[in-house]
Amino acid sequence: MSTVTDTTKKAPAGERVADWADGRLGIYTLAKANMRKIFPDHWSFMLGEICLYSFLIIILTGVYLTMFFHPSMNEVEYVGPYVPLQGQLMSEAFNSTMHISFEVRGGLLIRQIHHWAALIFLAGMFVHMMRVFFTGAFRKPREINWLFGFLLFFLGMFTGFTGYSLPDDLLSGTGVRFMQGAILSVPVVGTYLSMFLFGGEFPGGDFVARFYSAHVLLLPGIMLGLVVAHLILVFVHKHTHFEGPGRTNKNVVGMPLLPVYMAKAGGFFFLVFGVIAVISAIASINPIWALGPYRPDQVSTGAQPDWYMGFAEGLIRVMPGWEINLWGHTLVLGVMIPLAIFPAVLAAIAVYPFIESWITGDKREHHIAQRPRNAPTRTAFGVAWITAYMVMLVGGGNDLWATHFHLSINSITWFVRIFFFLGPVIAFIVTKRICLGLQRRDKDKVLHGRESGIIKRLPHGEFVEIHEPLSQGQLHRLTAHEQYEPAELPPAVDENGVERKIGAMEKLRVKLNKGYYGADNQVAKPTSEEYKEIQSGHGHH
């Protein structure tokens, strides 16, 4: 009697599920092609990761808070455990926030994590964008990703504003009233916009519900789409890597995504979450019970917005209260002008990559990050912008500066008015000189070597310091950067003797180009002939 034995061994259940999914979704094939993708590595890349992880923390904690928050302006009487407010009338929004803070298990900690994560997200975005700006990482092909990052920062500002306005406490109500006054200053349509936003006269009965919809659905949805698009472009283009031996615009030097980057990213996420949780546990933020519910006839002492709105607040606080009457309409210039400056500055930041590309005429792809000192004009612009921002932050908190340091609020206001124009100019000039000085020091190090601190006495009695030659890697790092030739206008006549027509925009472009790459804006790199002459002992040492 014969038997047939099935020698085929059945695959484990998990492998069968994986094969089933791969046959229909192609996950394995996709992962095999991309999980070993190489990415450059540098400590500054963690700034973008902080933004991403903070955003994830905001989403997670926000989902928890929505389960207990009631976005309603209906008036109720407070009967919760916080005795000083018992019996007071307040909106359901404020009442539910008090409930989250004092009665929901872990509610206050989650609220604070949510708020701190939002502040750190925007701070991380600010510093991350400055890192990208100063290193020229926004150049082709990354201009679109710069726009995505800018939009994330811009939308994050308004998402944060709508978020801290939801509790309907005295501080947030003061901020909303401030915004409503700014809207009313818009000529012709200001009153219509205010009525539409608030559903009637301020504060109306709908603004919390409308802000809630924008804060929970509209703005986060757009931001999530931008984050995904931003990460896709980062995956496609990869990070820029810094100058070094073997690094060019045509290769990538770094670590594979799996397992190196994934392991580091996972650990860093929990580190960021832990730090935010510790900050939230020990540092109170937005204690609405100390402020009480919003009342239009009251203003909280020392009312300040979150830091990212300080620039706009400062512009309005230090602007003189000018008004003019035109065609029967009163135009409040004290609010209109700051409202025009603020978006103009933001728009200039958004389109800067395209402006610089037009000035330089450089249409090549760039995957090597620049050292800020090697782009002195751009670096000076960045420091000038940060200076203006910081000066306006002082203006946005002029009352607190006055009370804490016992100064005159009028003196602080005049200081901000003057240094808003003078400070960036000084910062620009000083930063540019520092960058050029650092370039000269780099050139000296290449030609003469590094100062060793060892003093030697020569036979004829002269004392000299011994200079140690740099390694080949150090020499490459200090000399690998590109130097642009300043643009020149074409001859007034062409080769046929016909007069050329040179437009005003081309003349402006050439003038700006010389401002970036003229003789006084970059130090010439040392040549091999200079290096050989110095090293041979014939040059000055």
C-alpha positions as CSV (number, residue, x, y, z in Angstrom):
1,M,0.0,0.0,0.0
2,S,1.4,3.4,-1.0
3,T,0.7,6.8,0.4
4,V,1.3,10.3,-1.0
5,T,3.1,12.6,1.5
6,D,2.7,16.4,1.2
7,T,6.2,17.8,1.8
8,T,5.1,21.4,1.2
9,K,5.6,23.4,4.4
10,K,2.9,26.0,5.2
11,A,4.3,29.5,5.7
12,P,3.6,31.2,9.0
13,A,0.4,33.3,9.3
14,G,2.3,36.6,9.4
15,E,4.2,35.9,6.3
16,R,1.1,34.8,4.5
17,V,-0.6,38.1,5.4
18,A,2.4,40.0,4.3
19,D,2.5,38.2,0.9
20,W,-1.3,38.8,0.5
21,A,-0.8,42.6,1.2
22,D,2.2,42.8,-1.1
23,G,0.5,41.1,-3.9
24,R,-2.3,43.8,-3.8
25,L,-0.5,46.9,-2.6
26,G,3.1,46.4,-3.6
27,I,4.3,47.4,-0.1
28,Y,7.4,45.1,-0.1
29,T,8.6,46.3,-3.5
30,L,8.1,49.9,-2.5
31,A,9.9,49.4,0.8
32,K,12.8,47.5,-0.8
33,A,13.4,50.4,-3.2
34,N,13.2,53.2,-0.6
35,M,14.0,52.0,2.9
36,R,17.7,51.9,2.3
37,K,17.7,55.4,0.8
38,I,20.7,57.4,1.9
39,F,20.2,60.7,3.7
40,P,22.9,63.3,4.7
41,D,23.3,63.7,8.5
42,H,23.9,66.9,10.5
43,W,22.9,68.0,14.0
44,S,20.9,71.0,12.6
45,F,18.5,68.6,10.8
46,M,17.0,67.9,14.2
47,L,15.3,71.3,14.2
48,G,12.9,70.1,11.5
49,E,12.3,66.9,13.4
50,I,11.4,68.9,16.5
51,C,8.7,70.7,14.4
52,L,7.3,67.4,13.1
53,Y,7.2,65.7,16.5
54,S,5.7,68.8,18.1
55,F,3.0,68.8,15.4
56,L,2.2,65.1,16.1
57,I,2.0,65.8,19.8
58,I,-0.4,68.7,19.1
59,I,-2.6,66.4,17.1
60,L,-2.6,63.7,19.7
61,T,-3.4,66.0,22.6
62,G,-5.9,68.0,20.6
63,V,-8.0,64.8,19.9
64,Y,-8.1,64.1,23.6
65,L,-9.2,67.7,24.4
66,T,-12.0,67.7,21.8
67,M,-13.8,65.0,23.8
68,F,-14.4,67.3,26.7
69,F,-14.6,70.8,25.2
70,H,-17.9,72.5,24.4
71,P,-17.5,75.2,21.7
72,S,-20.6,77.2,22.8
73,M,-21.2,80.8,23.9
74,N,-24.3,79.8,25.8
75,E,-24.2,81.2,29.4
76,V,-24.1,78.9,32.3
77,E,-23.5,79.2,36.1
78,Y,-20.2,77.7,37.3
79,V,-20.7,75.0,40.0
80,G,-17.2,73.3,39.7
81,P,-14.6,72.7,42.4
82,Y,-12.7,76.0,41.9
83,V,-14.3,78.0,44.8
84,P,-13.4,81.6,43.7
85,L,-15.5,81.2,40.5
86,Q,-18.5,79.4,41.9
87,G,-21.8,81.0,41.1
88,Q,-20.3,83.2,38.3
89,L,-21.9,83.3,34.9
90,M,-19.7,82.2,32.0
91,S,-19.8,80.6,28.6
92,E,-20.0,76.9,28.1
93,A,-16.6,77.1,26.4
94,F,-15.0,78.6,29.6
95,N,-16.9,76.2,31.8
96,S,-15.8,73.1,29.8
97,T,-12.2,74.3,29.9
98,M,-12.4,74.6,33.7
99,H,-13.9,71.1,33.8
100,I,-10.9,69.8,31.7
101,S,-8.5,71.6,34.0
102,F,-9.9,70.5,37.4
103,E,-12.1,67.5,36.9
104,V,-10.9,65.4,33.9
105,R,-8.1,63.0,34.9
106,G,-4.9,64.4,33.4
107,G,-6.8,67.2,31.7
108,L,-4.7,70.1,32.9
109,L,-1.5,68.3,31.9
110,I,-2.8,67.5,28.4
111,R,-4.0,71.1,28.1
112,Q,-0.5,72.4,29.0
113,I,1.3,69.8,26.7
114,H,-1.0,71.0,23.9
115,H,-0.2,74.6,24.5
116,W,3.6,74.1,25.0
117,A,3.8,71.9,22.0
118,A,2.2,74.6,19.9
119,L,4.7,77.2,21.1
120,I,7.7,74.8,20.5
121,F,6.3,73.9,17.1
122,L,6.3,77.5,16.0
123,A,9.7,78.2,17.7
124,G,11.1,75.2,15.9
125,M,9.7,76.4,12.6
126,F,11.2,79.8,13.1
127,V,14.7,78.4,13.9
128,H,14.5,75.7,11.2
129,M,13.6,78.3,8.5
130,M,16.5,80.5,9.7
131,R,18.8,77.4,9.4
132,V,17.6,76.8,5.8
133,F,17.9,80.5,5.0
134,F,21.4,81.0,6.3
135,T,22.8,77.9,4.6
136,G,21.1,78.6,1.3
137,A,19.2,75.3,1.5
138,F,16.2,76.9,-0.2
139,R,17.9,77.2,-3.6
140,K,16.9,75.1,-6.6
141,P,15.3,72.5,-6.4
142,R,13.9,73.3,-2.9
143,E,12.1,76.6,-3.5
144,I,8.7,74.9,-3.4
145,N,9.6,73.2,-0.1
146,W,10.5,76.6,1.3
147,L,7.0,77.8,0.4
148,F,5.5,74.8,2.1
149,G,7.5,75.5,5.2
150,F,6.5,79.1,5.2
151,L,2.9,78.3,4.8
152,L,3.1,75.9,7.7
153,F,4.6,78.7,9.9
154,F,2.0,81.1,8.7
155,L,-1.0,78.8,9.2
156,G,0.5,77.7,12.5
157,M,0.3,81.3,13.8
158,F,-3.4,81.5,13.1
159,T,-4.1,78.0,14.3
160,G,-2.4,79.0,17.6
161,F,-4.4,82.2,17.7
162,T,-7.7,80.4,17.2
163,G,-6.6,77.8,19.7
164,Y,-5.9,80.1,22.6
165,S,-9.0,82.1,21.9
166,L,-11.3,79.1,22.4
167,P,-11.5,79.1,26.3
168,D,-13.2,82.5,26.2
169,D,-11.2,83.7,29.2
170,L,-10.3,87.3,29.9
171,L,-6.9,87.1,28.2
172,S,-8.0,85.4,25.0
173,G,-11.1,87.7,24.8
174,T,-8.8,90.7,24.9
175,G,-6.8,89.2,22.0
176,V,-9.9,88.6,20.0
177,R,-11.1,92.1,20.7
178,F,-7.7,93.3,19.5
179,M,-8.1,91.3,16.3
180,Q,-11.7,92.7,15.8
181,G,-10.4,96.2,16.0
182,A,-7.7,95.4,13.4
183,I,-10.4,94.0,11.1
184,L,-12.6,97.1,11.6
185,S,-9.7,99.3,10.4
186,V,-9.9,97.8,6.9
187,P,-11.4,100.4,4.6
188,V,-14.9,99.8,3.3
189,V,-15.2,96.1,4.0
190,G,-14.0,96.1,7.7
191,T,-17.4,96.2,9.3
192,Y,-18.8,93.5,7.0
193,L,-15.8,91.2,7.7
194,S,-16.3,91.7,11.5
195,M,-20.0,90.9,11.3
196,F,-19.4,87.8,9.2
197,L,-16.7,86.5,11.5
198,F,-18.5,87.1,14.8
199,G,-22.0,86.5,13.6
200,G,-23.1,90.0,14.7
201,E,-21.8,92.7,17.0
202,F,-18.7,91.7,19.0
203,P,-18.4,89.4,20.7
204,G,-21.5,87.8,19.2
205,G,-22.7,84.3,19.9
206,D,-20.9,82.3,17.3
207,F,-17.2,83.1,17.3
208,V,-16.1,80.3,19.6
209,A,-17.9,77.7,17.4
210,R,-16.4,79.3,14.2
211,F,-12.9,79.4,15.7
212,Y,-13.4,75.8,16.9
213,S,-14.2,74.6,13.4
214,A,-11.2,76.4,11.9
215,H,-8.9,75.3,14.7
216,V,-9.9,71.6,14.8
217,L,-10.8,70.9,11.1
218,L,-9.8,73.5,8.5
219,L,-6.4,74.7,9.5
220,P,-5.0,71.4,10.8
221,G,-6.3,69.7,7.7
222,I,-4.4,72.1,5.5
223,M,-1.3,71.9,7.6
224,L,-1.3,68.1,7.6
225,G,-1.5,68.1,3.8
226,L,1.5,70.6,3.8
227,V,3.5,68.4,6.2
228,V,3.0,65.3,4.0
229,A,3.9,67.3,0.9
230,H,7.0,68.8,2.7
231,L,8.2,65.3,3.8
232,I,7.7,63.9,0.3
233,L,9.8,66.6,-1.2
234,V,12.5,66.1,1.5
235,F,12.4,62.4,0.7
236,V,12.8,63.1,-3.1
237,H,15.4,65.9,-2.8
238,K,17.0,64.8,0.5
239,H,18.7,67.2,2.9
240,T,21.5,69.4,1.7
241,H,24.9,68.2,2.9
242,F,27.7,70.4,4.1
243,E,31.0,70.9,2.3
244,G,33.5,68.2,2.9
245,P,35.8,65.7,1.0
246,G,33.9,63.6,-1.5
247,R,30.7,65.7,-1.3
248,T,29.4,67.2,-4.5
249,N,26.1,68.4,-6.0
250,K,25.9,65.0,-7.8
251,N,26.2,62.6,-4.9
252,V,24.8,61.9,-1.4
253,V,27.0,61.1,1.6
254,G,25.1,59.9,4.7
255,M,23.3,57.1,6.4
256,P,20.5,54.8,5.2
257,L,16.9,55.5,6.2
258,L,16.5,52.0,7.7
259,P,17.7,51.2,10.2
260,V,19.9,54.2,11.1
261,Y,17.5,57.1,10.6
262,M,14.4,55.3,11.7
263,A,16.0,54.3,15.0
264,K,17.3,57.8,15.6
265,A,14.0,59.4,14.7
266,G,12.0,57.1,17.0
267,G,14.2,57.8,19.9
268,F,14.2,61.5,19.3
269,F,10.4,61.6,19.1
270,F,10.2,60.2,22.7
271,L,12.9,62.6,23.8
272,V,11.0,65.6,22.4
273,F,7.7,64.3,23.9
274,G,9.4,63.8,27.3
275,V,10.9,67.3,27.4
276,I,7.6,68.9,26.4
277,A,5.8,66.8,29.1
278,V,8.3,67.8,31.8
279,I,8.0,71.5,30.8
280,S,4.2,71.2,30.9
281,A,4.3,69.5,34.3
282,I,6.4,72.2,36.0
283,A,5.6,75.4,34.1
284,S,2.1,76.7,34.2
285,I,0.7,78.3,31.0
286,N,-2.6,80.0,30.4
287,P,-4.1,79.6,33.9
288,I,-7.7,80.7,32.9
289,W,-9.0,80.3,36.5
290,A,-6.8,83.2,37.6
291,L,-8.1,85.4,34.8
292,G,-11.8,84.5,34.9
293,P,-14.3,84.5,32.0
294,Y,-14.2,87.2,29.3
295,R,-16.3,90.4,29.8
296,P,-16.2,93.1,27.2
297,D,-15.9,95.8,29.9
298,Q,-12.7,94.4,31.4
299,V,-9.1,93.9,30.3
300,S,-6.7,91.7,32.0
301,T,-3.5,93.3,33.3
302,G,-0.4,92.7,31.3
303,A,-2.4,91.1,28.4
304,Q,0.1,89.6,26.0
305,P,-0.3,87.3,23.0
306,D,1.9,84.2,22.4
307,W,5.4,85.2,21.2
308,Y,4.7,84.5,17.5
309,M,2.1,87.3,17.5
310,G,4.4,89.7,19.3
311,F,5.7,91.2,16.0
312,A,2.2,92.3,14.9
313,E,1.3,93.4,18.4
314,G,4.4,95.5,18.6
315,L,3.8,97.2,15.2
316,I,0.3,98.3,16.4
317,R,1.4,99.4,19.9
318,V,4.2,101.7,18.7
319,M,2.4,103.1,15.7
320,P,1.1,106.7,16.4
321,G,-2.6,106.9,16.5
322,W,-3.0,108.7,13.2
323,E,-6.3,109.1,11.5
324,I,-7.4,110.8,8.2
325,N,-10.9,111.4,6.7
326,L,-11.4,110.7,3.0
327,W,-14.7,110.9,1.2
328,G,-16.7,110.7,4.5
329,H,-14.7,107.7,5.8
330,T,-12.3,107.7,8.7
331,L,-9.1,105.7,8.0
332,V,-7.3,104.6,11.1
333,L,-3.7,104.7,9.9
334,G,-2.4,103.7,13.3
335,V,-3.8,100.2,12.6
336,M,-3.9,100.1,8.8
337,I,-0.2,100.8,8.3
338,P,1.0,98.0,10.7
339,L,-1.5,95.6,9.1
340,A,0.0,96.4,5.7
341,I,3.6,96.0,6.9
342,F,3.1,92.7,8.6
343,P,1.9,90.7,5.5
344,A,4.4,92.6,3.3
345,V,7.3,91.3,5.5
346,L,5.8,87.8,5.5
347,A,5.4,87.9,1.7
348,A,9.0,89.0,1.3
349,I,10.1,86.0,3.3
350,A,8.0,83.7,1.2
351,V,9.3,84.8,-2.1
352,Y,13.0,85.4,-1.1
353,P,14.3,82.2,-2.9
354,F,12.9,83.5,-6.2
355,I,14.3,87.0,-5.6
356,E,17.8,85.7,-4.9
357,S,17.6,83.4,-7.9
358,W,16.7,86.3,-10.1
359,I,19.5,88.5,-8.6
360,T,22.2,85.9,-9.0
361,G,20.9,84.5,-12.3
362,D,21.8,81.0,-11.0
363,K,19.5,78.3,-12.3
364,R,21.6,75.3,-11.3
365,E,20.6,72.7,-8.7
366,H,22.3,73.0,-5.3
367,H,22.7,70.2,-2.9
368,I,25.7,71.6,-0.9
369,A,24.8,73.8,2.0
370,Q,26.7,77.1,2.3
371,R,28.5,78.4,5.4
372,P,26.7,81.6,6.4
373,R,30.0,83.5,6.3
374,N,30.4,82.7,2.6
375,A,27.1,84.5,1.7
376,P,27.6,87.7,3.8
377,T,24.8,89.8,2.2
378,R,22.2,87.1,2.7
379,T,23.4,86.4,6.2
380,A,23.2,90.2,7.0
381,F,19.6,90.3,5.7
382,G,18.7,87.4,7.9
383,V,20.2,89.0,11.0
384,A,18.6,92.4,10.2
385,W,15.2,90.6,9.9
386,I,15.7,88.9,13.3
387,T,16.7,92.2,14.8
388,A,13.5,93.9,13.6
389,Y,11.5,91.0,14.9
390,M,13.1,91.2,18.4
391,V,12.7,94.9,18.5
392,M,9.0,94.5,17.8
393,L,8.7,91.9,20.5
394,V,9.9,94.5,22.9
395,G,7.2,96.8,21.5
396,G,4.6,94.2,21.9
397,G,5.4,93.9,25.6
398,N,6.2,97.5,26.3
399,D,3.9,97.6,29.4
400,L,5.7,94.6,31.0
401,W,9.1,96.0,30.2
402,A,8.0,99.2,31.9
403,T,6.6,97.6,35.1
404,H,9.4,95.0,35.5
405,F,12.3,97.3,34.9
406,H,10.7,100.5,36.3
407,L,11.0,102.4,33.0
408,S,8.9,104.9,31.2
409,I,6.5,103.2,28.8
410,N,6.8,106.3,26.5
411,S,10.6,105.9,26.4
412,I,10.3,102.2,25.5
413,T,7.8,103.1,22.8
414,W,10.1,105.7,21.3
415,F,13.1,103.4,21.6
416,V,11.2,100.7,19.6
417,R,10.0,103.3,17.0
418,I,13.6,104.4,16.4
419,F,15.4,101.1,16.5
420,F,12.8,99.4,14.2
421,F,14.4,101.4,11.4
422,L,17.9,101.9,12.9
423,G,18.5,98.4,14.5
424,P,18.3,96.3,11.3
425,V,20.6,98.7,9.4
426,I,23.2,98.4,12.2
427,A,22.8,94.7,12.4
428,F,23.2,94.4,8.6
429,I,26.4,96.4,8.5
430,V,27.9,94.6,11.6
431,T,27.0,91.1,10.4
432,K,28.4,91.7,7.0
433,R,31.7,92.9,8.4
434,I,31.8,89.9,10.7
435,C,31.3,87.5,7.8
436,L,34.0,89.2,5.7
437,G,36.3,89.1,8.7
438,L,35.7,85.3,9.1
439,Q,36.3,84.8,5.4
440,R,39.7,86.6,5.8
441,R,40.5,84.4,8.8
442,D,39.7,81.3,6.8
443,K,42.0,82.5,4.0
444,D,44.8,83.1,6.4
445,K,44.3,79.7,8.0
446,V,44.5,78.1,4.5
447,L,47.7,79.9,3.6
448,H,49.5,80.0,6.9
449,G,48.0,77.1,8.9
450,R,46.5,77.0,12.3
451,E,48.0,79.0,15.2
452,S,49.5,76.5,17.5
453,G,50.3,78.7,20.5
454,I,54.0,77.6,20.4
455,I,56.5,80.5,20.3
456,K,59.9,79.9,18.7
457,R,62.9,82.1,18.8
458,L,64.9,82.3,15.5
459,P,68.7,82.5,15.4
460,H,68.7,86.2,14.9
461,G,66.5,86.8,17.9
462,E,63.1,87.2,16.3
463,F,60.2,85.4,18.1
464,V,57.6,83.8,15.8
465,E,54.6,81.6,16.4
466,I,54.6,78.1,14.9
467,H,51.7,77.5,12.5
468,E,50.5,73.9,12.0
469,P,49.4,73.0,8.5
470,L,45.7,72.1,8.0
471,S,44.7,68.6,7.0
472,Q,43.4,68.0,3.5
473,G,39.9,67.7,4.8
474,Q,40.1,71.1,6.6
475,L,41.6,72.7,3.5
476,H,38.8,71.3,1.3
477,R,36.2,72.6,3.8
478,L,37.6,76.1,3.7
479,T,38.1,76.4,0.0
480,A,35.2,74.3,-1.5
481,H,32.6,77.1,-1.6
482,E,31.7,78.7,-4.9
483,Q,32.5,82.3,-5.7
484,Y,30.3,84.2,-8.1
485,E,31.5,86.8,-10.5
486,P,29.5,90.0,-10.2
487,A,27.2,90.6,-13.1
488,E,27.9,93.3,-15.7
489,L,25.7,95.2,-18.0
490,P,26.1,94.2,-21.7
491,P,27.9,96.8,-24.0
492,A,25.8,99.7,-25.0
493,V,25.9,98.6,-28.6
494,D,26.0,95.0,-30.0
495,E,28.5,93.6,-32.5
496,N,26.6,95.2,-35.4
497,G,26.8,98.6,-33.9
498,V,23.1,98.7,-33.0
499,E,22.3,100.3,-29.7
500,R,21.1,97.8,-27.1
501,K,17.9,98.5,-25.2
502,I,18.7,97.7,-21.5
503,G,15.6,97.7,-19.3
504,A,15.3,99.2,-15.9
505,M,14.8,95.8,-14.3
506,E,18.0,94.5,-15.8
507,K,19.9,97.5,-14.5
508,L,18.4,96.9,-11.1
509,R,19.3,93.2,-11.2
510,V,22.9,94.0,-12.0
511,K,23.1,96.6,-9.3
512,L,21.7,94.1,-6.7
513,N,24.0,91.4,-8.0
514,K,27.0,93.6,-7.3
515,G,25.6,94.2,-3.8
516,Y,25.8,90.4,-3.3
517,Y,29.0,89.6,-5.1
518,G,30.9,92.8,-5.7
519,A,34.5,93.4,-4.6
520,D,33.5,94.6,-1.1
521,N,31.0,91.7,-0.6
522,Q,33.3,88.6,-0.8
523,V,36.9,87.8,-0.1
524,A,38.7,86.0,-2.9
525,K,39.6,82.4,-2.1
526,P,43.3,81.6,-1.8
527,T,44.8,80.2,-5.0
528,S,47.1,77.2,-5.3
529,E,49.9,79.4,-6.3
530,E,49.6,81.5,-3.2
531,Y,49.5,78.3,-1.1
532,K,52.6,76.9,-2.7
533,E,54.5,80.1,-2.3
534,I,53.7,80.4,1.4
535,Q,54.4,76.7,2.1
536,S,57.7,76.9,0.3
537,G,58.8,79.5,2.8
538,H,59.1,82.4,0.3
539,G,56.0,84.2,1.5
540,H,55.3,86.0,4.8
541,H,54.7,83.5,7.5
